[in-house]
Amino acid sequence: MILLYMILIILYFCNFIFKIETKMSTKADEILKRVLTRLNIQDKSNEEKLNNIYKIFPELDKLNQEVKFSVSTTGTITERICGWALDTALPNGYYRLTGNSDKWLGDYVILGVPFNVVISVKSYKVKERLLVSGSGSLLVPTIGWGFMNDPKEFKYERLQSYLYRGFIAIYMPNFTLKNVEKNSLALLNVHKNKFLRPIENLVNDIKKSQEKKIFGQSVMYAVNPRKF
């Protein structure tokens, strides 16, 4: 009887969490729809939407002043926009991490050769959340991507910790990037490429790192993290 009671409690909380996540997703999608409609790009392709990312930023800020977004809603919006980039660059070569047991790792996984790549999406102030995400190893390297707006969070000494934790790149808006200290801007990753990059460069960087793989009659494309 006690075991049955415990199972019912667990099921209740799982359902409760699922409803919260669904509500947040719905709210985020509603907000994005309003922004895209204001910009008259609601029916455009994901690539075209992404090309308007610097018009989307101020519209999101305006809406956020009208109706304050929750942290979860803001996070979901950022994930959606990152999804546009992945859809544009490698539509059949990534998947989203949705299980609660995997969310600590990041938000997306890009199929790679010889190792997959984790993408950790963050918004505005990243604090410790970005640094502690990812695999923590170059065997499964991590990319940070998001609407970071505080250049002081990317000081040279702090970025050394990201390299130690297996990060190979962090993408942020160019208005944040241009205010990062010079030492940080000059920092290279383990593959001798720029570590800090403009948010809009992710698509081209993925495309440049792609390799064609043939499995019997099937052809697939995956990224080579060493080219990042």
C-alpha positions as CSV (number, residue, x, y, z in Angstrom):
1,M,0.0,0.0,0.0
2,I,2.8,2.4,0.9
3,L,4.6,1.5,-2.4
4,L,1.5,2.3,-4.4
5,Y,1.1,5.6,-2.6
6,M,4.7,6.5,-3.4
7,I,4.2,5.6,-7.0
8,L,1.1,7.8,-7.2
9,I,3.0,10.7,-5.7
10,I,5.8,10.3,-8.2
11,L,3.4,10.2,-11.1
12,Y,1.6,13.3,-9.8
13,F,4.8,15.3,-9.6
14,C,6.0,14.1,-13.1
15,N,2.6,15.2,-14.5
16,F,2.9,18.5,-12.7
17,I,6.4,19.2,-14.1
18,F,5.2,18.2,-17.6
19,K,2.3,20.7,-17.4
20,I,4.7,23.5,-16.3
21,E,7.1,22.8,-19.2
22,T,4.3,22.6,-21.7
23,K,2.9,25.9,-20.4
24,M,6.3,27.5,-20.7
25,S,6.8,26.2,-24.2
26,T,3.3,27.5,-25.2
27,K,4.0,30.9,-23.7
28,A,7.4,31.1,-25.5
29,D,5.9,30.2,-28.8
30,E,3.1,32.8,-28.4
31,I,5.7,35.5,-27.7
32,L,7.9,34.5,-30.7
33,K,4.8,34.5,-32.9
34,R,4.0,38.0,-31.8
35,V,7.5,39.2,-32.5
36,L,7.7,37.5,-35.9
37,T,4.3,38.9,-36.9
38,R,5.5,42.4,-35.9
39,L,8.5,42.0,-38.2
40,N,6.3,40.4,-40.9
41,I,8.5,37.3,-41.1
42,Q,6.1,34.8,-39.4
43,D,5.8,32.7,-42.7
44,K,9.5,32.9,-43.6
45,S,11.9,30.0,-43.4
46,N,14.0,29.4,-40.3
47,E,17.0,30.7,-42.1
48,E,15.3,33.9,-43.0
49,K,14.0,34.3,-39.5
50,L,17.6,33.8,-38.2
51,N,18.8,36.5,-40.6
52,N,16.6,38.9,-38.7
53,I,18.0,38.1,-35.3
54,Y,19.2,41.6,-34.6
55,K,15.7,42.9,-35.3
56,I,14.2,40.2,-33.1
57,F,16.4,41.2,-30.1
58,P,14.8,44.7,-29.6
59,E,11.3,43.4,-30.2
60,L,11.7,40.8,-27.5
61,D,13.0,43.5,-25.2
62,K,9.9,45.7,-25.9
63,L,7.6,42.8,-25.1
64,N,9.5,41.9,-22.0
65,Q,8.9,45.5,-20.7
66,E,5.2,45.1,-21.5
67,V,4.8,41.7,-19.9
68,K,7.8,40.4,-17.9
69,F,9.0,37.0,-19.1
70,S,9.8,34.3,-16.7
71,V,13.4,32.9,-16.7
72,S,12.0,29.6,-18.1
73,T,10.1,31.4,-20.9
74,T,13.2,33.4,-21.9
75,G,15.2,30.2,-22.0
76,T,12.7,28.4,-24.2
77,I,12.6,31.4,-26.6
78,T,16.4,31.3,-26.9
79,E,16.4,27.5,-27.5
80,R,13.8,27.9,-30.3
81,I,16.0,30.5,-32.1
82,C,19.1,28.3,-31.7
83,G,16.9,25.5,-33.2
84,W,16.5,27.7,-36.3
85,A,20.2,27.9,-36.7
86,L,20.7,24.1,-36.4
87,D,17.8,23.5,-38.8
88,T,19.5,25.7,-41.3
89,A,23.0,24.3,-40.9
90,L,22.4,20.6,-40.3
91,P,18.6,19.7,-40.4
92,N,19.1,16.0,-40.0
93,G,22.2,16.0,-37.9
94,Y,21.1,17.1,-34.4
95,Y,18.6,16.4,-31.7
96,R,17.2,18.2,-28.7
97,L,17.9,17.0,-25.1
98,T,14.5,16.9,-23.5
99,G,14.7,14.4,-20.7
100,N,15.2,15.7,-17.2
101,S,18.1,13.3,-16.7
102,D,19.9,14.9,-19.6
103,K,19.0,18.6,-19.4
104,W,22.0,19.4,-17.1
105,L,24.2,18.6,-20.1
106,G,22.8,21.1,-22.5
107,D,20.0,21.7,-24.9
108,Y,21.0,20.1,-28.2
109,V,23.5,17.5,-29.5
110,I,25.0,17.8,-32.9
111,L,26.1,14.5,-34.5
112,G,29.8,14.5,-34.9
113,V,32.8,12.5,-36.1
114,P,34.5,11.1,-34.1
115,F,32.6,12.7,-31.2
116,N,29.2,14.5,-30.8
117,V,29.0,18.1,-29.8
118,V,26.8,19.5,-27.0
119,I,25.2,22.9,-27.4
120,S,24.3,24.7,-24.2
121,V,21.9,27.6,-24.8
122,K,21.7,30.5,-22.3
123,S,20.1,33.9,-22.1
124,Y,21.3,37.3,-20.8
125,K,23.3,36.7,-17.5
126,V,25.0,33.2,-17.7
127,K,26.6,33.3,-14.3
128,E,27.7,29.8,-13.4
129,R,25.0,28.1,-15.4
130,L,27.0,27.9,-18.7
131,L,30.2,26.9,-17.2
132,V,28.8,23.9,-15.3
133,S,26.9,22.6,-18.3
134,G,28.3,20.4,-21.0
135,S,30.2,17.2,-20.7
136,G,33.2,18.7,-19.1
137,S,35.5,16.9,-21.6
138,L,36.9,17.5,-25.0
139,L,35.9,14.0,-25.8
140,V,32.3,15.4,-26.2
141,P,33.0,19.1,-26.6
142,T,30.6,21.9,-25.7
143,I,29.5,25.0,-27.5
144,G,27.8,27.9,-25.7
145,W,25.2,29.9,-27.6
146,G,22.8,32.6,-26.5
147,F,21.7,36.1,-25.9
148,M,24.5,37.0,-23.4
149,N,24.4,40.7,-22.7
150,D,27.2,41.2,-20.1
151,P,30.7,41.3,-21.5
152,K,32.2,41.3,-18.0
153,E,31.2,37.7,-17.7
154,F,33.8,36.8,-20.3
155,K,37.0,37.9,-18.8
156,Y,40.2,36.2,-19.9
157,E,40.9,34.4,-16.7
158,R,37.3,33.1,-16.5
159,L,37.4,31.8,-20.1
160,Q,40.3,29.6,-19.1
161,S,37.8,27.6,-17.0
162,Y,35.6,27.1,-20.1
163,L,38.5,25.7,-22.1
164,Y,39.4,23.4,-19.2
165,R,35.7,22.2,-19.2
166,G,35.9,21.2,-22.8
167,F,34.2,24.2,-24.5
168,I,35.4,24.9,-28.0
169,A,33.4,28.1,-28.7
170,I,30.9,30.6,-27.2
171,Y,28.6,32.5,-29.5
172,M,27.0,35.8,-28.3
173,P,25.5,38.9,-30.0
174,N,28.0,41.2,-31.6
175,F,26.9,44.1,-29.5
176,T,28.1,42.1,-26.5
177,L,31.2,40.7,-28.2
178,K,32.6,44.0,-29.2
179,N,32.7,45.1,-25.5
180,V,34.6,42.1,-24.3
181,E,38.2,42.8,-23.2
182,K,40.9,42.4,-25.9
183,N,42.6,39.4,-24.3
184,S,39.3,37.5,-24.4
185,L,38.7,38.4,-28.0
186,A,42.1,37.1,-28.9
187,L,41.7,33.8,-27.1
188,L,41.9,30.6,-29.2
189,N,40.4,27.2,-28.5
190,V,42.3,24.0,-28.4
191,H,42.0,23.8,-32.3
192,K,43.6,27.2,-32.6
193,N,40.4,28.9,-33.8
194,K,38.6,31.9,-32.2
195,F,36.9,31.0,-29.0
196,L,34.4,33.9,-28.8
197,R,32.3,34.4,-31.9
198,P,29.2,36.4,-33.1
199,I,26.0,34.5,-32.5
200,E,25.1,34.6,-36.2
201,N,28.3,32.7,-37.2
202,L,27.1,29.3,-35.8
203,V,25.4,28.3,-39.1
204,N,28.5,28.9,-41.3
205,D,30.8,27.3,-38.7
206,I,28.7,24.2,-38.7
207,K,28.6,24.0,-42.5
208,K,32.4,24.5,-42.7
209,S,33.0,21.7,-40.2
210,Q,30.7,19.2,-41.9
211,E,31.9,15.8,-43.3
212,K,30.0,13.5,-45.5
213,K,29.7,9.9,-44.3
214,I,28.3,6.9,-46.2
215,F,26.7,4.0,-44.4
216,G,25.7,1.4,-47.0
217,Q,23.1,3.1,-49.1
218,S,22.7,6.0,-46.7
219,V,24.5,9.3,-46.7
220,M,24.7,11.6,-43.7
221,Y,26.5,14.7,-42.7
222,A,28.2,15.2,-39.3
223,V,30.4,17.9,-37.9
224,N,34.1,17.4,-37.1
225,P,34.7,19.2,-33.8
226,R,38.4,19.6,-34.7
227,K,37.4,22.0,-37.5
228,F,35.6,24.3,-35.1
